Amino acid sequence: MVGYAFMGAAHSQAWRTVNRVYDLPARVRMAAICGRDPEKVADAADRLGWESAMTDWRELIARDDIDLVDVCTPGDSHAEITLAALAAGKHVLCEKPLANTVAEARAMTAAAAVAQAAGVRSMCGFNYRRVPAVTMMQQLVADGRLGTIRHVRAVYLQDWIVDPQFPLVWRLQKDKAGSGALGDIGAHIIDLTQFVTGQRIAGVSAVTETFVKERPLTAGSTGLAAGGPTGDTEVATGPVTVDDAAVFVARLDGGAVATYEASRFATGRKNALRVEVNGSLGTLVFDLERLNELEYYDATRPAAEQGFSRILVTEGDHPYMSAWWPPGHLIGYEHSFTHQMRDLVEAIALGVDPAPSFADALQVQLVLEAVERSARLGSSWAEVEPALASVAV
Ligand SMILES: NC(=O)c1ccc[n+]([C@@H]2O[C@H](COP(=O)([O-])OP(=O)(O)OC[C@H]3O[C@@H](n4cnc5c(N)ncnc54)[C@H](O)[C@@H]3O)[C@@H](O)[C@H]2O)c1
């Protein structure tokens, strides 16, 4: 694993757990974790359960006893690490968004296709697909239970940078993060809605906004949390180079119309992801704050009995749930990562390709690019090309 902070911890928990919960055709050995600071990475290895700690990801990739590389760093290093790992014949799990640009995502997708021919597997970490209620939502839509999909309504809202004094962490810098709320949380709802509906976003009209344009610089600030103050009396500031919020309408290639909102300025909303799909035969609603539930309106029932029902997705025959607790005993955020590792380990052991593939993630990247293009051009319509048509292998 490369990177040991937020996603490093979430993935480590999943790697530690996956063989203890699921009966899998292969066993995971947590061989090495890599970070740039020797003391901190040694501490992380100890705390998170890795056998060894390293400070150079190139040395990690060169090790013969490592079969898979899990990329948990910010977007500016995804392409470089992933391309090197694939070239060395290692399977790769790369966090989302796949890259900082479409060009990088294309190169990674092409490299994954070449590696695949040699039995090397790649997967992008859109973990929300593996919340059992979301997986079930996808299955119900695929089974035709909603009929023809007309509307998709998706929001992903946070509020951790409402304070203008919140420092200029890497997520607010384009060269490190690629984009702001758009690529960080918007990417999740783009992937999730394309997954659930089986339809591709074909075009968008967007607005993006950066509400706070300068922020204090701090030493060692990372990710979603601030580091300590720099100690200067006059606090230096730097420019915010990404969007704080992105809002767009979209057409899906199966005929549905959709709205998307991704913001870090939705005061009071901590991690509020909600997706609603309306079809000719019914509606399904998923809300991450109630992630064990799925709301279902079945319009095929007699009129007098119609109404939203709440399905508690904790039965043994619900997706992923057979290995957990008796019905009604709830699971949480971290379980989606364990499910992700289960599917990846199984795919590698069985010699099949896991999903979401890099091509799926490139499709998301193409939407991110189209949203930025549309916003730049005063919300004019921006077409999104199909991912596979855009990759030369
Ligand atoms: N799937 C999800 O729900 C989810 C949630 C949060 C973040 N993410 C994604 O995970 C990735 C990491 O985000 P995070 O929140 O864990 O960030 P973070 O700041 O908490 O952690 C990043 C880690 O990468 C390390 N790092 C940075 N550059 C490095 C390099 N060149 N070599 C080695 N280590 C390096 C840092 O030291 C740190 O340990 C991003 O791509 C982000 O978009 C996904």
PDBQT file of the ligand as one rigid body, heavy atoms in Angstrom, charges set to zero:
ROOT
HETATM    1  N1  LIG A 401     -13.131   5.978  -1.745  1.00  0.00    +0.000 N 
HETATM    2  C1  LIG A 401     -13.380   6.986  -0.944  1.00  0.00    +0.000 C 
HETATM    3  O1  LIG A 401     -14.455   7.106  -0.389  1.00  0.00    +0.000 OA
HETATM    4  C2  LIG A 401     -12.307   8.014  -0.691  1.00  0.00    +0.000 A 
HETATM    5  C3  LIG A 401     -12.374   8.842   0.439  1.00  0.00    +0.000 A 
HETATM    6  C4  LIG A 401     -11.333   9.745   0.667  1.00  0.00    +0.000 A 
HETATM    7  C5  LIG A 401     -10.281   9.834  -0.232  1.00  0.00    +0.000 A 
HETATM    8  N2  LIG A 401     -10.273   9.042  -1.344  1.00  0.00    +0.000 N 
HETATM    9  C6  LIG A 401      -9.159   9.111  -2.314  1.00  0.00    +0.000 C 
HETATM   10  O2  LIG A 401      -8.013   8.491  -1.726  1.00  0.00    +0.000 OA
HETATM   11  C7  LIG A 401      -6.831   9.174  -2.108  1.00  0.00    +0.000 C 
HETATM   12  C8  LIG A 401      -6.085   9.622  -0.848  1.00  0.00    +0.000 C 
HETATM   13  O3  LIG A 401      -6.941  10.479  -0.096  1.00  0.00    +0.000 OA
HETATM   14  P1  LIG A 401      -6.861  10.540   1.511  1.00  0.00    +0.000 P 
HETATM   15  O4  LIG A 401      -8.101  11.184   1.988  1.00  0.00    +0.000 OA
HETATM   16  O5  LIG A 401      -6.480   9.214   2.042  1.00  0.00    +0.000 OA
HETATM   17  O6  LIG A 401      -5.650  11.560   1.667  1.00  0.00    +0.000 OA
HETATM   18  P2  LIG A 401      -4.735  11.798   2.946  1.00  0.00    +0.000 P 
HETATM   19  O7  LIG A 401      -4.133  13.141   2.812  1.00  0.00    +0.000 OA
HETATM   20  O8  LIG A 401      -5.486  11.434   4.182  1.00  0.00    +0.000 OA
HETATM   21  O9  LIG A 401      -3.584  10.696   2.722  1.00  0.00    +0.000 OA
HETATM   22  C9  LIG A 401      -2.694  10.733   1.635  1.00  0.00    +0.000 C 
HETATM   23  C10 LIG A 401      -1.493   9.872   1.969  1.00  0.00    +0.000 C 
HETATM   24  O10 LIG A 401      -0.629   9.797   0.832  1.00  0.00    +0.000 OA
HETATM   25  C11 LIG A 401       0.715  10.032   1.258  1.00  0.00    +0.000 C 
HETATM   26  N3  LIG A 401       1.470  10.490   0.095  1.00  0.00    +0.000 N 
HETATM   27  C12 LIG A 401       1.268  11.589  -0.643  1.00  0.00    +0.000 A 
HETATM   28  N4  LIG A 401       2.141  11.633  -1.680  1.00  0.00    +0.000 NA
HETATM   29  C13 LIG A 401       2.918  10.517  -1.563  1.00  0.00    +0.000 A 
HETATM   30  C14 LIG A 401       4.016   9.987  -2.315  1.00  0.00    +0.000 A 
HETATM   31  N5  LIG A 401       4.479  10.620  -3.390  1.00  0.00    +0.000 N 
HETATM   32  N6  LIG A 401       4.573   8.816  -1.908  1.00  0.00    +0.000 NA
HETATM   33  C15 LIG A 401       4.099   8.175  -0.815  1.00  0.00    +0.000 A 
HETATM   34  N7  LIG A 401       3.068   8.627  -0.070  1.00  0.00    +0.000 NA
HETATM   35  C16 LIG A 401       2.496   9.786  -0.440  1.00  0.00    +0.000 A 
HETATM   36  C17 LIG A 401       0.564  11.030   2.395  1.00  0.00    +0.000 C 
HETATM   37  O11 LIG A 401       1.698  11.097   3.194  1.00  0.00    +0.000 OA
HETATM   38  C18 LIG A 401      -0.649  10.404   3.110  1.00  0.00    +0.000 C 
HETATM   39  O12 LIG A 401      -0.254   9.324   3.916  1.00  0.00    +0.000 OA
HETATM   40  C19 LIG A 401      -7.260  10.327  -3.010  1.00  0.00    +0.000 C 
HETATM   41  O13 LIG A 401      -7.174   9.895  -4.340  1.00  0.00    +0.000 OA
HETATM   42  C20 LIG A 401      -8.718  10.537  -2.629  1.00  0.00    +0.000 C 
HETATM   43  O14 LIG A 401      -9.499  11.081  -3.671  1.00  0.00    +0.000 OA
HETATM   44  C21 LIG A 401     -11.251   8.133  -1.568  1.00  0.00    +0.000 A 
ENDROOT
TORSDOF 0
